[in-house]
Amino acid sequence: MASTRNKNTPGNYALEKDSYLKRHTMLMYTHAPQGQAFQTNIPGNGLLPARIASSILVEESCNVESYLWGIGSTNLENPQSELQYKPKSIQSLDVTNRIPMIMPERFGIEPNQRPMYLN
């Protein structure tokens, strides 16, 4: 008996392939809710600490993490090269304006004063 389904037609194949590609691009969109933000700032005045991905803080974050964990440190066949640490500069975002702190002058004993009041 002949197949009455449209499963194996070229048009159906192209439609399914297009739907798979659209789903893949939606899932892999960089600025999706589970992805990266458009603008990343370090929390400043008036903000709570945030979770920031290591790839945003430093270039070659995998090499830095491997160095910190000591991965490959005992490899005598192919020793690790020197770590090239290149931090990225990230701006701080302030919500409130902080009043500048006024520090008092350093306390010192004057020369005409006695160190103890009973002496």
Secondary structure, 3 states (H helix, E strand, C coil): CCCCCCCCCHHHHHHHHHHHHHHHHHHCCCCCCCCCCCCCCEECCCCCCCCCCHHHHECCHHHHHHHHHCCCCCCCCCCCCCCCCCECCCCEECCCCCCCCCCCCCCCCCCCCCCCCCC
